[in-house]
Amino acid sequence: MTTYEMLQELLAQNEFELLLPKECASNTTEQDLRLVYQMNDTIESFLVFREAVWTGIYKEDYEGELEASYGRDNDRYVLGVRQGDSVITLFYRKLELEVNLYNYGEIAHFWVPRYENLRQLEFRIAVLWDKYTYLGEAYCSEGEKRLVHLADVPALNFCSYCAAPEQYMVPHEMPKESFLQGLDVMEELAHKAGDFLLVWMIQFYRRHSSPLVTKWMAHILHHSIHFGFVKVLTETIKKETAIYPRRSFGERGDARLARCLEKARARKKELEASGAYVEIVRQEPFTIVRDQLDLKVYLLISRRGMVNQKVRVEEIY
């Protein structure tokens, strides 16, 4: 997809989050202007209007339908965007894509209680699916290109273990071919975990993928007998995402994060001595576009129970 097609896609979805200087007044000095393209815990990406000037009024908080027009003015491109009764016009030389990739294997958001370990797996797979869908496989590792198919397995995805509240859930089509590839990944990881009962169940699910069997498969994933599979999948995602850098939050933010991580590592060692499986995870705000999330560090603590896995969360201050 070209940057022009990406721009058209955004505008067709009534999305136009332009990052202008605070005064938001018309300018005559050429500068690079960013338009938010795809933002989640895996990526911060922008369409960049190179050497741009603009006229008109941009409404930062506008929500509604957009009207767009495209043209040329000598050696510059022209984009006009109407936001209700206001119009902003951009004159620019080139439109380029800027991509910043990040490690999301240790990111967590505890928005929905119960089965937090499985919900965080669903979340990481879902944001990978977003990256793959919007930007393509060029921005994914070979391992991520396989893991992304787990997003099309209903027993593991938003259909069963949604990490976000229902009102924020964004369903998507799940092609049969991708579903089967996702089962291939699950079966491979179940073999690696030595969970041969789950291997058999996945093979049964492959042949009988009805809603009833999906519900049954989702139910058994939080049983203690399949604890090893959940751990192997978690560690696989962490390994695949370790190739990407962590976000930086400036000197003070990074120092605060370092202090929390030091405390978390000490607490993790203590908990692991008692037989728990512990993840150190973080909630991170975006760096280029500030959002409302705070930087936080948690311990995601999982244990085998008599029947179900026991999961709890500790925040590190």
N, C-alpha and C positions, 0 to 999 in steps of 0.2 A: 504494500500500500504506500503511495506517495504521500508527502506531507500535505499536498493540496487535498487529497482524498481524506486524510485524517482531519483536516480543518472542516471539510464539508460534513464529515460524520459527526463531529462535535456540534456544529451548528444545527444539523438536522435533529439532534437530541436536545436542542435548546440549552446547550452548555457553552458558556463563554466567560470563563474566569480569567480575566486579563490582569496581569500584575503591572500596575502603573505606579509611578512615583506618587507619594502621599497627596500631593496637591491636586492630582488628577485634572490639571488644566491642559488646554491645548498647547502643543510645543512646536518649535521650529528647529530644534537641535536634534540631529539624527542620533538615535540610540537603539540598542537591542531591547526588545520587549518580549516578555514571556507570556504565553497562554497555556494554562494548565491542560495537559492532555490526559495522562493516567497517573493517579496517585494512590498508592496503598503501601503496605509495609514492605513489599518487595522492591518498590520502584518509585521514583519521583521523576516524571517526564513532562516535557514542555515542547510546544511548538514555538519557535523563536523567530520573531519578525526582525530580520537584520536591517540595521540602519533605517529605523522607522521614525516617522513623525506622525502626529495625529491631530485631528480637529474634532470638535464636538464634545459631548458629555457622555462619560461612561458611568453607569449606575452599578456600583459594586454589589449591592444587595438585591439586584433585580431578579425576580423569578417569574417566568412567563415565556410566551412564544417569542422567538427571534425571527427577524427577516434579514437576509443577507444579500448583498450584491457584490459582484466581482468585476474588476476591470484593469486597464493599463493606463498609465499616465507617463508618456515618454519611456524612460528607462526604469520606471517603478511600477510595482503592482499596487492595486487599490482594493481595499476591503471596506465595505460599509455595513455596519450592523445596527439595526433598529431595535431598541429596547423600549417597547411601548411608545411613548411620545418623545423619546430621545434617540439621537443618532450619533454614533462615533465612527469616524472614518480614519483608516490607517493607510499610510503610504509607506511601502517598504521595498527593499532591494531583493531579498531572498527569504524563503521560509524554510527553516531547518528544524530537525528534531534533536532535542537534548535529552539524554537518558542518564539517570543516576541509579545504579542498582545497589541493593543493600541485602545484608544477611537477615533473613526473616525466620531462620530455624529456631531462634530463641525468643521470638516475639509471642506475646500472649495478651489476650483481652478477656477478662472474666466477666462477661456480660450476662451469661446464662448459667445458673447453678446446676449441679449434678453432672457426673461423667465429664468433668473438666478436662481430663487427659484426652479423651476422644474428641471433645469439642475443639480443643486447640489443634489437634491433627486436622480436623475438618477445616478450621480457619486457615492453616498454612497451605493446605492443598487448594483451597478456594482462591486465595490471593495469588498463588502460582497460576491457577487457571486464568485469572484476570490478566496477568502479565503475558501469558502465552497467547491469549485470545486477542488482546489489543496490539501487542508489539511483535508477536511471532516467535518462532523457534530460534531465531538468531540471537535472542536475548536469554536463552535458556541453555543450561548444560545438558549433556546427553542423559544424565540421570533424571533431571527435571522433565525432560521430554517423555520419559516413561511414567514418572510419578504423577504427571498432570492428568493421566487417564483415571486416576482414583476419584477425581472430581465427578466422574460419570457413573460411579457405583453408588446407587441409592442407599445401600446398607451402611455406608460410611460418610456420605456427603450431607448436605443441608437437609435432605429429606428425613434423616434420622438423628443427626447430632449437630444441628445448626448452632454455631457459636454466637450468632447475633440474635437479638430479639426478632420475633416473627415479622414485625412491621418493616424491618430493614432487610429481610430476606429477598434475594433476587434469584428466582429460579432460572434455569436454563435448560435447553434441550440436551438430552443425553443419548447420543447415537449408539446403536447396538454395537458397532465395531469398537468404539472407544470403551464401552462398558466391558466388553470381553477382554480388551487389552488391560483394563484396570484390574480385572480378576486375575489375569496373568501375573501382574505385579503382586497382588495379594498372595497368590499361591506361592510365588517365589519367596516372599518374605516369611510366610508360614513355614515353609521347608527350612529356611535359615534359622527360624526360632525353634525348630524341632516340634512344631505343633501339627502333628499329622492328623489329628481329629479335625482341625480347622481346614486342612488341605482337602479332606474328604467333603466337608461342608461346602467349601468353595466350589468344588467340582459339581456337587448337587445343585448349587445356586446357578451355576453356568447352564445347566440343563433345564432348570425350573425357576425362572426369574420373575415369578408372580409377585404381586404386592404382599401376599401372605408370607411367602418365603423371604422376601426382603425384610419384613418386620421381624421374622425369626432370626435372620442373620444379624441384623442390627442388635437384637436383644442379647445374643450370645457373646458379642464382642466385649461386653463389659464384665463377663464372667472371669473369675480368677484363673481358670484353666487356660485362658488365652492372654494372660498377662504378658507372656514372653513375646507374642506377636506385636502387641501394642508398643512394647519397649523397642523391638527391632525396627518397626516403622518409624518411631520417633527418632531413633539414632540415625536411620538412613536419611531422613529429611535434614537433620542437623549436619550430617556429613556433606550432603549435596549443596547446602547453602553456605557452608563455611568458606567457599571460594570468594564470596562477596564481602565487601568491607562493612563495618558497623558505622552507624551514623555518628557524627561528632556534634557536640552541643556547646562548643566553646570551652575555654579554659575552666571556668567555674562549673559548668554542667558536667564536663568530663571528669573533673575531680570529685564531684558529688557522686557520680555513677561509680567511679573506682572504689570509693569508700563503701558504698552499698554492696558492690560485688565482693569485696573482701569479707564483709560480714556474712554474705550469702554463702560463700565458699566454706567458711568455718561452720556455719549451721548445717550445710549440706553434709559435710564430713561426719558431723555428730549424728544426723538422721540415718545416713547410710550404714553406720555402725550397728544400728538397730534393725537393719534389713529392708529399709525403704528404698524405692527408686526415686531419685530427686532430680528435677530439672531446675536450673536457674534460668528464669525467663524475665523479660522486660516488656513494659509498655512504653513505646517511644512516640513522641510527637514528630511531625515532619520537620525538616530542617530549612528548606527553602521557602515553603509556604507554612507559616505557623498555624497549627490547629489548636483545639481546645484540650487535647489530651496532655496529661502531665507525664514526666519521666518517672517511672516506678520500677522497682525490682521485686520479684516474687520468687517463692519456692513453690513448685508444683510437686506435691508429695503423693506417691502412689504406693499402695501395699496390696498384697493378696489377702482377701478376706475368705471367710468360709465358703461363700458362693460368689459374691461380686467383688470386684476390685474396690478398695477404699481409697478415695482421693480427697485431699484437702489442700488449701492454699494458705500460705503465710506471706504477708507483705514484710519486706525488709526496709527499715527506716535508717 
